[in-house]
Amino acid sequence: MKRIKLLWLALILVSILSGCDSEEEAQVLQERDTAGVIIDISGSGSVQGIPLTPENLENSIVDFSVNTIEMNVEKVSGIETDISKFEIVKRFNGGAEISVGSFESVPFTFSLTSLNEFIEETGVSAEELRIGDVFTFTVKVHQNDGDIYQYSNQSFNLTVNCFADLSGAYTVSNSVCGAGSTGTIPTINISQTPDGNWYLETADGGLLQYCTSNTALVNDGTISVVCGEVLPTSNLAFCPDYGIGCITGGTWDQENGILELKLNDDFFENGEYTATYIRQ
């Protein structure tokens, strides 16, 4: 097995972070120059239910139980003098924009609480919605001179999904070093993201941080779960560039609170391995 050099990877990490800072700074300057203000969007949302024919998800009618979104929009910096209004637009499966709300200034909160509000003007009925359909909500800025800009990089993308709640604290083990090279992987938390996905404080089953000497390097990440199936993802801190802990699939057991991940590790040459998260 390869042995990672902590100092070398730490220096690379510093370089990556510096690069991100530069990119974020450039984006900030660009948005300030165009839209007039930089905003921050937080909140949560879900469009969830039970498919009536789970063996045929693509064509199954969904019995919806959770249909909410709350977007909290705040100003980070900038001047609103040249702005006439802020507008929320909705798209269904990437289709045409539908205006669903306008506000004179920030901060403001936009919310929907019923399925009818989600499907209004989309041209589809509740019975036509299917698992995997996507509602996208984006903030647009209208300036006094007629220019219009949108914060597309902060859109809410809510996927029609089976009900799932992964939030909580978990014990973790993996097939490489069990409960960790020192005998214990600390309890890790899973929380919901604004888009209805799930953020794992340690997303590689503890491989990098607890199976090697790199205890300061956290391989966190975000997963999507569709009707009990974990979708493959490289959305982990050390997967895209190093191939550490990339998720190739998995399952979620809502009744028992057990998350099983299938992963792959190229850097340490472990190859395919598994990790088990059990909610406490």
C-alpha positions in Angstrom: 0.0 0.0 0.0 1.3 3.5 -0.8 2.1 5.7 2.1 1.0 9.3 1.7 3.4 12.0 2.6 1.5 14.3 4.9 3.6 17.4 4.3 3.4 17.0 0.5 -0.4 16.6 0.5 -0.8 19.4 3.0 1.2 21.7 0.7 -1.0 20.7 -2.2 -4.1 21.3 -0.1 -2.8 24.8 0.7 -2.3 25.4 -3.0 -5.9 24.2 -3.7 -7.4 26.4 -1.1 -5.4 29.4 -2.4 -6.7 28.7 -5.9 -10.2 28.5 -4.6 -9.8 31.8 -2.9 -8.7 33.4 -6.1 -11.6 31.9 -8.1 -14.1 33.0 -5.4 -12.6 36.5 -5.4 -12.9 36.8 -9.2 -16.5 35.6 -9.0 -17.3 38.1 -6.3 -15.8 41.0 -8.3 -17.7 39.9 -11.4 -21.0 39.7 -9.6 -20.5 43.0 -7.9 -19.8 44.6 -11.2 -22.9 43.2 -12.9 -25.7 42.4 -10.5 -24.9 45.2 -8.1 -25.0 43.0 -4.9 -23.6 39.7 -3.8 -26.2 37.6 -2.1 -26.2 34.5 0.1 -29.1 31.9 -0.1 -29.9 29.4 2.6 -32.8 27.3 3.5 -34.2 23.9 2.7 -36.7 22.1 0.5 -38.2 18.7 -0.4 -40.6 17.3 -2.9 -41.1 13.7 -1.5 -43.6 10.9 -1.5 -44.2 7.2 -2.0 -44.3 5.7 -5.5 -47.4 3.6 -5.9 -45.5 1.1 -8.1 -42.0 1.1 -6.7 -40.9 -1.7 -9.1 -41.5 0.8 -12.0 -40.3 4.2 -10.7 -40.1 5.7 -14.2 -43.8 5.4 -14.7 -45.2 5.3 -11.1 -47.6 7.9 -9.7 -46.3 9.4 -6.5 -48.3 9.8 -3.3 -46.8 13.0 -2.0 -46.3 13.8 1.6 -43.7 16.6 1.8 -43.8 19.6 -0.6 -42.0 22.6 0.8 -39.3 25.1 0.0 -37.9 28.0 2.0 -35.2 30.2 0.5 -33.7 32.9 2.8 -31.9 35.5 0.7 -29.5 38.0 2.3 -27.1 40.6 1.0 -23.4 39.9 1.6 -22.2 43.1 0.0 -22.9 45.7 -2.7 -25.4 48.5 -3.3 -29.0 48.2 -4.2 -29.4 51.7 -5.6 -29.6 50.6 -9.2 -31.9 47.6 -8.5 -35.6 47.8 -9.1 -36.5 44.3 -7.8 -35.4 40.8 -7.0 -37.4 38.0 -8.7 -37.7 34.3 -8.1 -38.2 32.2 -11.2 -39.1 28.5 -11.4 -38.2 25.9 -14.0 -39.6 22.4 -14.3 -37.1 19.9 -15.8 -35.1 22.7 -17.3 -38.1 24.2 -19.2 -39.3 27.8 -19.5 -39.0 30.3 -16.7 -42.1 30.9 -14.6 -42.1 33.9 -12.3 -43.2 33.0 -8.8 -42.4 36.0 -6.7 -40.8 39.4 -6.5 -39.2 41.5 -3.7 -38.1 45.1 -3.6 -35.0 44.5 -1.4 -33.0 42.0 0.5 -33.2 40.3 2.9 -36.4 38.3 2.0 -37.8 34.8 2.4 -39.5 32.9 -0.4 -41.5 29.8 0.5 -44.0 27.3 -1.0 -46.0 24.9 1.2 -48.2 22.9 -1.2 -47.7 20.7 -4.3 -50.1 22.9 -6.3 -47.7 25.8 -5.8 -44.9 23.7 -7.2 -46.7 22.6 -10.3 -48.6 25.8 -11.0 -48.1 26.9 -14.7 -45.8 24.0 -15.4 -48.3 22.3 -17.6 -48.2 19.0 -15.6 -50.5 17.6 -13.0 -49.6 16.0 -9.7 -50.4 12.6 -11.2 -47.9 13.2 -14.0 -45.0 14.0 -11.7 -42.4 11.2 -11.6 -39.4 10.3 -9.4 -36.4 12.2 -10.8 -38.3 15.3 -12.0 -36.6 18.5 -11.0 -37.9 21.9 -9.9 -35.3 24.7 -10.1 -35.6 28.0 -8.3 -33.3 30.9 -9.1 -33.0 34.5 -8.0 -32.9 37.2 -10.7 -32.0 40.9 -10.3 -33.8 43.6 -12.3 -31.9 46.9 -12.6 -33.4 50.3 -13.2 -31.8 50.5 -16.7 -33.5 47.3 -17.8 -30.6 44.9 -17.4 -31.4 41.5 -15.8 -29.0 39.2 -14.1 -29.5 35.8 -12.3 -27.6 34.0 -9.6 -27.6 30.6 -11.4 -24.8 29.3 -9.3 -27.0 29.5 -6.2 -30.1 27.9 -7.7 -32.2 25.4 -5.6 -32.6 22.2 -7.5 -35.3 20.0 -5.8 -35.7 16.5 -7.2 -38.9 14.6 -6.9 -37.9 11.8 -4.6 -39.1 9.0 -2.2 -39.2 10.1 1.4 -35.9 9.9 3.2 -34.4 11.4 6.3 -30.7 10.7 6.9 -30.1 13.4 9.4 -28.4 12.4 12.6 -25.2 11.0 14.2 -23.6 7.8 13.0 -21.1 5.2 14.0 -18.9 4.3 11.0 -16.8 1.3 9.9 -15.2 0.3 6.7 -13.8 -2.8 5.1 -10.2 -1.5 4.9 -9.5 -0.8 8.6 -12.7 -1.6 10.4 -13.4 1.0 13.1 -10.2 2.8 12.3 -6.4 2.1 12.7 -6.6 3.3 16.3 -9.7 1.2 17.0 -12.3 4.0 16.8 -13.8 6.2 14.1 -15.5 9.1 16.0 -19.2 9.5 15.5 -19.9 11.6 12.3 -23.0 13.7 11.5 -25.1 13.7 8.4 -27.3 16.7 7.6 -29.6 17.8 4.8 -28.4 20.3 2.2 -30.7 23.1 0.9 -31.3 21.0 -2.3 -32.5 18.0 -0.4 -29.2 16.0 -0.6 -27.1 14.8 2.3 -23.8 16.2 3.6 -21.5 13.7 5.4 -18.8 15.1 7.6 -16.7 12.1 6.6 -17.9 10.6 3.3 -15.2 8.0 2.6 -16.1 5.8 5.5 -13.1 7.2 7.4 -10.5 5.9 5.0 -8.2 8.9 4.6 -8.6 10.4 8.1 -8.8 7.2 10.2 -7.1 4.5 8.2 -3.9 6.5 7.5 -1.7 8.9 9.4 -3.5 11.9 7.8 -5.7 12.7 10.7 -6.0 16.4 9.7 -7.3 15.7 6.2 -11.1 15.5 6.2 -12.7 13.8 3.2 -16.2 15.2 3.5 -18.8 15.2 0.8 -22.4 15.2 -0.4 -24.5 12.2 -1.6 -27.9 11.9 -3.4 -30.3 9.2 -2.4 -33.1 8.2 -4.7 -35.7 5.8 -3.3 -33.2 4.0 -1.2 -30.4 3.9 -3.8 -27.2 6.0 -3.3 -26.2 7.6 -6.6 -22.5 7.4 -7.7 -20.6 10.7 -7.0 -17.2 12.2 -7.0 -18.4 15.1 -4.8 -15.9 14.4 -2.0 -13.0 16.6 -1.0 -10.3 14.2 -2.1 -12.0 12.2 -4.9 -11.8 14.4 -8.0 -8.0 15.1 -7.8 -6.7 12.1 -5.8 -9.3 9.3 -6.3 -9.7 8.8 -2.6 -13.1 7.5 -1.4 -15.1 8.0 -4.7 -18.6 6.7 -4.2 -19.8 4.2 -6.7 -23.2 3.4 -5.2 -24.9 2.1 -2.1 -28.2 1.8 -0.2 -30.2 3.6 2.4 -32.4 1.7 4.9 -34.8 4.3 6.2 -36.5 1.9 8.7 -33.3 0.9 10.4 -31.2 4.0 9.8 -28.3 2.2 8.0 -26.3 3.7 5.1 -24.2 1.3 3.1 -21.7 2.9 0.7 -19.7 1.3 -2.1 -16.5 3.2 -2.7 -13.2 3.1 -4.6 -9.7 4.2 -3.6 -7.0 4.6 -6.3 -4.5 6.6 -4.3 -3.7 4.0 -1.6 -4.5 1.2 -4.1 -7.3 -0.3 -1.9 -9.6 -0.5 -4.9 -13.2 -1.3 -4.2 -14.3 -1.2 -0.6 -17.4 -0.6 1.5 -18.4 1.6 4.5 -21.3 1.2 6.9 -23.0 4.1 8.7 -25.4 3.2 11.5 -27.6 6.0 13.0 -27.5 6.3 16.8 
